């Protein structure tokens, strides 16, 4: 599972670095975290974990996914404009 998470983190980092504007980078990062959580949950279940064992982290991923746009909007609103 560690290799899978390392690859997911590297992929997310590359996507964030590829963005040129703060709002796009923030949204990519914020939306990427729930996807990483889901990848970890899927791997844990494949390794024998039960739904009840991953319920808390699954709920966190769901909440983050639902809050992605307001979080991205807050980052943009609080980021100073480039000089």
C-alpha atoms as an extended CHARMM CRD file, in Angstrom:
* protein
*
        83  EXT
         1         1  UNK       CA              0.0000000000        0.0000000000        0.0000000000  PROA      1               0.0000000000
         2         2  UNK       CA              2.9130000000        2.3700000000        0.6970000000  PROA      2               0.0000000000
         3         3  UNK       CA              4.0470000000        2.2440000000       -2.9220000000  PROA      3               0.0000000000
         4         4  UNK       CA              0.5180000000        3.0110000000       -4.1080000000  PROA      4               0.0000000000
         5         5  UNK       CA              0.2380000000        5.9940000000       -1.7660000000  PROA      5               0.0000000000
         6         6  UNK       CA              3.6980000000        7.2330000000       -2.7630000000  PROA      6               0.0000000000
         7         7  UNK       CA              2.6760000000        7.0790000000       -6.4190000000  PROA      7               0.0000000000
         8         8  UNK       CA             -0.6060000000        8.8630000000       -5.6850000000  PROA      8               0.0000000000
         9         9  UNK       CA              1.2000000000       11.5880000000       -3.7450000000  PROA      9               0.0000000000
        10        10  UNK       CA              3.7660000000       12.0130000000       -6.5240000000  PROA      10              0.0000000000
        11        11  UNK       CA              0.9740000000       12.2300000000       -9.1100000000  PROA      11              0.0000000000
        12        12  UNK       CA             -0.9450000000       14.8090000000       -7.0550000000  PROA      12              0.0000000000
        13        13  UNK       CA              2.2270000000       16.8350000000       -6.4920000000  PROA      13              0.0000000000
        14        14  UNK       CA              2.9310000000       16.8650000000      -10.2290000000  PROA      14              0.0000000000
        15        15  UNK       CA             -0.6200000000       18.0400000000      -10.9620000000  PROA      15              0.0000000000
        16        16  UNK       CA             -0.4030000000       20.8510000000       -8.3990000000  PROA      16              0.0000000000
        17        17  UNK       CA              3.0180000000       21.9420000000       -9.6810000000  PROA      17              0.0000000000
        18        18  UNK       CA              1.6710000000       22.0170000000      -13.2360000000  PROA      18              0.0000000000
        19        19  UNK       CA             -0.9380000000       24.6170000000      -12.3270000000  PROA      19              0.0000000000
        20        20  UNK       CA              0.0010000000       28.2380000000      -12.8920000000  PROA      20              0.0000000000
        21        21  UNK       CA             -2.7520000000       29.9700000000      -10.9680000000  PROA      21              0.0000000000
        22        22  UNK       CA             -3.4420000000       29.7320000000       -7.2620000000  PROA      22              0.0000000000
        23        23  UNK       CA             -7.1100000000       28.8710000000       -7.6360000000  PROA      23              0.0000000000
        24        24  UNK       CA             -6.4230000000       26.0140000000      -10.0550000000  PROA      24              0.0000000000
        25        25  UNK       CA             -3.6300000000       24.6410000000       -7.8640000000  PROA      25              0.0000000000
        26        26  UNK       CA             -5.7850000000       24.8820000000       -4.7440000000  PROA      26              0.0000000000
        27        27  UNK       CA             -8.6930000000       23.1100000000       -6.3760000000  PROA      27              0.0000000000
        28        28  UNK       CA             -6.3950000000       20.3830000000       -7.7530000000  PROA      28              0.0000000000
        29        29  UNK       CA             -4.9210000000       19.8260000000       -4.2870000000  PROA      29              0.0000000000
        30        30  UNK       CA             -8.2320000000       19.9750000000       -2.4360000000  PROA      30              0.0000000000
        31        31  UNK       CA             -9.9190000000       17.5820000000       -4.8570000000  PROA      31              0.0000000000
        32        32  UNK       CA             -6.8740000000       15.3200000000       -4.8760000000  PROA      32              0.0000000000
        33        33  UNK       CA             -6.9540000000       14.6540000000       -1.1340000000  PROA      33              0.0000000000
        34        34  UNK       CA            -10.3410000000       12.8650000000       -1.1640000000  PROA      34              0.0000000000
        35        35  UNK       CA             -9.1700000000       10.8260000000       -4.1490000000  PROA      35              0.0000000000
        36        36  UNK       CA             -6.0410000000        9.8080000000       -2.2370000000  PROA      36              0.0000000000
        37        37  UNK       CA             -8.1720000000        8.8710000000        0.7580000000  PROA      37              0.0000000000
        38        38  UNK       CA            -10.3910000000        6.7310000000       -1.4600000000  PROA      38              0.0000000000
        39        39  UNK       CA             -7.3340000000        5.0310000000       -2.9490000000  PROA      39              0.0000000000
        40        40  UNK       CA             -6.1010000000        4.2180000000        0.5580000000  PROA      40              0.0000000000
        41        41  UNK       CA             -9.5330000000        2.9250000000        1.6000000000  PROA      41              0.0000000000
        42        42  UNK       CA             -9.7580000000        0.7370000000       -1.4890000000  PROA      42              0.0000000000
        43        43  UNK       CA             -6.2910000000       -0.6610000000       -0.8030000000  PROA      43              0.0000000000
        44        44  UNK       CA             -7.1480000000       -1.3190000000        2.8450000000  PROA      44              0.0000000000
        45        45  UNK       CA            -10.3430000000       -3.1550000000        1.8750000000  PROA      45              0.0000000000
        46        46  UNK       CA             -8.4470000000       -5.1670000000       -0.7280000000  PROA      46              0.0000000000
        47        47  UNK       CA             -5.9750000000       -6.1090000000        2.0160000000  PROA      47              0.0000000000
        48        48  UNK       CA             -8.7830000000       -7.3670000000        4.2490000000  PROA      48              0.0000000000
        49        49  UNK       CA            -10.0320000000       -4.3430000000        6.1810000000  PROA      49              0.0000000000
        50        50  UNK       CA            -13.7540000000       -4.1290000000        6.8000000000  PROA      50              0.0000000000
        51        51  UNK       CA            -16.0510000000       -1.2270000000        5.9660000000  PROA      51              0.0000000000
        52        52  UNK       CA            -16.4220000000       -0.5040000000        9.6780000000  PROA      52              0.0000000000
        53        53  UNK       CA            -12.6400000000       -0.2880000000       10.0750000000  PROA      53              0.0000000000
        54        54  UNK       CA            -12.3700000000        2.3510000000        7.3550000000  PROA      54              0.0000000000
        55        55  UNK       CA            -15.6380000000        4.1310000000        8.1040000000  PROA      55              0.0000000000
        56        56  UNK       CA            -14.0870000000        7.1840000000        9.7970000000  PROA      56              0.0000000000
        57        57  UNK       CA            -11.5780000000        7.8760000000        7.0320000000  PROA      57              0.0000000000
        58        58  UNK       CA            -14.2320000000        7.2220000000        4.3890000000  PROA      58              0.0000000000
        59        59  UNK       CA            -16.4690000000        9.8150000000        6.0570000000  PROA      59              0.0000000000
        60        60  UNK       CA            -13.6050000000       12.3060000000        6.1320000000  PROA      60              0.0000000000
        61        61  UNK       CA            -12.9880000000       11.7910000000        2.4120000000  PROA      61              0.0000000000
        62        62  UNK       CA            -16.6760000000       12.2860000000        1.6850000000  PROA      62              0.0000000000
        63        63  UNK       CA            -16.7820000000       15.5010000000        3.7280000000  PROA      63              0.0000000000
        64        64  UNK       CA            -13.6530000000       16.8580000000        2.0520000000  PROA      64              0.0000000000
        65        65  UNK       CA            -15.0230000000       16.0410000000       -1.3910000000  PROA      65              0.0000000000
        66        66  UNK       CA            -18.2270000000       17.9390000000       -0.5940000000  PROA      66              0.0000000000
        67        67  UNK       CA            -16.3160000000       20.9500000000        0.6690000000  PROA      67              0.0000000000
        68        68  UNK       CA            -13.7780000000       21.1750000000       -2.1480000000  PROA      68              0.0000000000
        69        69  UNK       CA            -15.2100000000       24.1740000000       -3.9880000000  PROA      69              0.0000000000
        70        70  UNK       CA            -15.8720000000       26.3330000000       -0.9110000000  PROA      70              0.0000000000
        71        71  UNK       CA            -12.3450000000       25.5580000000        0.3300000000  PROA      71              0.0000000000
        72        72  UNK       CA            -10.8400000000       26.4670000000       -3.0360000000  PROA      72              0.0000000000
        73        73  UNK       CA            -12.9120000000       29.6710000000       -3.1040000000  PROA      73              0.0000000000
        74        74  UNK       CA            -11.5990000000       30.5810000000        0.3610000000  PROA      74              0.0000000000
        75        75  UNK       CA             -8.0000000000       30.0740000000       -0.7500000000  PROA      75              0.0000000000
        76        76  UNK       CA             -8.5140000000       32.2740000000       -3.7890000000  PROA      76              0.0000000000
        77        77  UNK       CA            -10.2920000000       34.9650000000       -1.7740000000  PROA      77              0.0000000000
        78        78  UNK       CA             -7.4520000000       35.1020000000        0.7510000000  PROA      78              0.0000000000
        79        79  UNK       CA             -4.5350000000       35.0130000000       -1.6750000000  PROA      79              0.0000000000
        80        80  UNK       CA             -3.0660000000       38.3920000000       -2.5360000000  PROA      80              0.0000000000
        81        81  UNK       CA             -2.9530000000       39.3160000000       -6.2040000000  PROA      81              0.0000000000
        82        82  UNK       CA              0.3930000000       39.0670000000       -7.9230000000  PROA      82              0.0000000000
        83        83  UNK       CA              2.2530000000       42.4120000000       -7.9970000000  PROA      83              0.0000000000
